[in-house]
C-alpha cells in the first residue's frame, strides 16, 4: 500500500500526542527516512550539539518506562527516540562543520572565522547558558521528528516526566555528567485518532511588537 505523505501545513494541523500505541513495528526504511529528516533540523552555528538514541529493544524500552515513572508509551511504542544535548560539543575542533559549509557555499570566510573564534559559546559559558543552548537545539530536532512522523503516517508522543539519571543509564551514558537529556519521543502507530484538545484564541498568545501580560 502506498503511503500518504502530508504537506508540512497538513502535518502541523494533524499532529496529535498519542498516549497509546498499536504493537505493530515501524518498517526500517520508514524509520530511516524519519531519522534522515530529523538530522536536517537547524542548530546554532550548525553545531549539531544533539544526538538521537534510537531505542527499539524490549529491554531498552522497559528501562525507559521505568525511568519515566511507569508511563506506558515506551512499553507500547516500537520506537523511542531519546534526544541528548551536548553542551560541550563546541569545544571540539569541528573543522568538518566549517569545511562542509564552505564547500557548499553556505559560509563565507568572515562567517567561518567567527565560527572558529567560538565567541558566542564563550559568552554562553560566562552566562551559564551552554546547557540551555544545547537543549534548545535538541528540542528543535524533536519538533522536526514529530512533524515528520505525522507527515509519514506515524504517531508520536513527546514525553516529559522522567528521571534524567535513569534515562542516561538506560542508553549507556550514566557516567556522562556533561550530557543532558532534552526529551523522549515515542514513535509508532496510534491505537486511536486522538481528538484535538483545542488551543487558546490566537490573540491571547500572539502579540504584535510587544508582549502583553494576561
N, C-alpha and C positions, 0 to 999 in steps of 0.2 A: 504494500500500500504506500503510495506516495505521500510523504509528509507535507503538511501545510506549513509554510513559513510565513509568519506575520510580519508586517511592517513595524518599524520602531514605534510610531504613534499607537498602532493597534496593540502592540505588546505592552506598552505602558498602561493603556486603558484596561487590558485584560488581566494583567498580573494580579494574583491574589496570594496571600500567605496560606500555605497548605498545612493543616495540623496533622492529617493522617494520610498515609501513602498506601498504594497498592503494592503487592510484593514483587511485581514483575521488574526485571532488571532494565537498566539503561544500556542500549546497544553500545559497544565500544566505539564505533565510528561516530555515534551521536555525542558521546562524552568527549571524544577528541575534538569535535567541532566546537562544543561548548567551551572547552579549555582554551582552544585557539582564539576564540572571541574574548575570553576573559583576559588574556595577557595583552590584548590590544588596549586595555584601559590606560589612561594617562597617569603620570605621576610627576611630582615636582622635579624639574630638571631631568626628566626621564630617568630618574634614579632607579625606578623599578624595585624599590625597597620593600617589596611584599612578595610573599611566596604563597602557593596554594598546595596544601597537603590533601591528596585525594584518598579518602578512606572508604573502602568498599568491603573489607573483610568483616565477617560477623563479630570477631573478637574486637576489632578496632571500633566498630560502631557500638558495641556494648560498652566499651570503655568510655566512649564519648557520651553515651546516655547516662552513665554513672556520673561523669564529670558535670553533666547538665542536670544533676539532681533528679534523675529518673525521667526526664522528658522523653516521650515516645518517638519523636521524629527520627533520631539516629537508628533506632531499632527497626523502624518500618521502612524508611527510605533506603534504597540500594546504594546511594552515594551520599557521603557527607564531605563537604569541602571546608577545610579549616584554613582561614586566612591569617597568615603570620606576618607581622610587621617587624622590620629590622631597622631600628633607629641608628645602627652603626654602619649601615651599608655605604654611606658617603665617605667613610674613612678608607675604603679600598681605593685602588688606583682608578678603576672604572674606565680605563683607556678605551675599552671596546665600545662603550656607550658613545663617547665623543667621536671616535673614528667612524663608526657606522653612520652617525648623524651627519658628519661632514661628507662622507662618501655619497650619502643620499641627497645632499644639497639642502638639508634641513637646518644646519647650523653654519653660521659664518665664523670667521676667525675670532672676531670680538666675542661672540657668544661662547665659543669654545674656551677662550681664555677665562671668561667669567666662571664657566663650569669648573675648570681646573683649579681656580682660586678657592672654591668652596666657601666663599664669603658668606653666602646665605646660611649655610649649615653651621658655620662658626657662630653666627648671630643666633640661630635657633638654640644652639648649645648653651650660649650665655644666658638665654632667657628660659632655659629648661623646657624647650618645646620640641625636642627631637622625637620623642616618643609620639607625641600628638601628631606631628607631621607624618610620620610613617603610618600611623593608624589611619589617618585621613586617606592616604594613598591606597591602603588596603581596602578601605570601605568603598572607594570608587570602583575598584576591581570587583568587589562583591556585588555592587549595583549592576555592573555590566553582566555578571553571571545571572542574576535574577531576571533581567530583561531578556537576555539571550535565551535563557531556559524557556521562558514563556513563548518567545518567538519560534523556538524549535519544537513546541508542543509538550514541553516538560513543565512540571510544577516545582516550586521551591519554597523553602521556609527559612528566613533569616532567624537565627537563634541567639537570644540573649539569655542571661541567667545560667552561668556555668562557672566552675572553679578553674581559673586560668592555670593553676599548677597541675591540676588533674588532666586538663586538656593537653598541656605540654607533655606530661608523662605518656598520654595515650598516643602521641605522634612522635615520641622519641627525642624530645628536646627538654626533658625535665631538668637538665643541668645548664640550660642556656638562659641565664637570668637577663641577658641583654635583649632577648626577643620578647615580643608582646603578641598576645592573641587578640585579633581585632574582632572577628565574628565567625560563627559557624553557619554554613548554609546547607541544609538538607535538600537533595535533588532526587526527583523520581516522577511518579505518576500519581496524581491525586485520586483518592477514592471517592471524592465528590467534587462538585463545582461550587466552591465557596462563594457565597453572596458578597457583594461589595458592602463593606461596613459604612461607607459614606465618608465624606470629608466636609470640613467646615467651609462655609462660603468663602470664596477666594478673597473677597475684600477684607476678611478678618485676618488673613495671613500673608497677603501680598500688598506691599505699600510702595507708592512712588516716592523716590528720593530719600525719604527718611522713615525710620521705624516709628510706629505708633503703638504706644502702650495700650493694652487691653484692660 
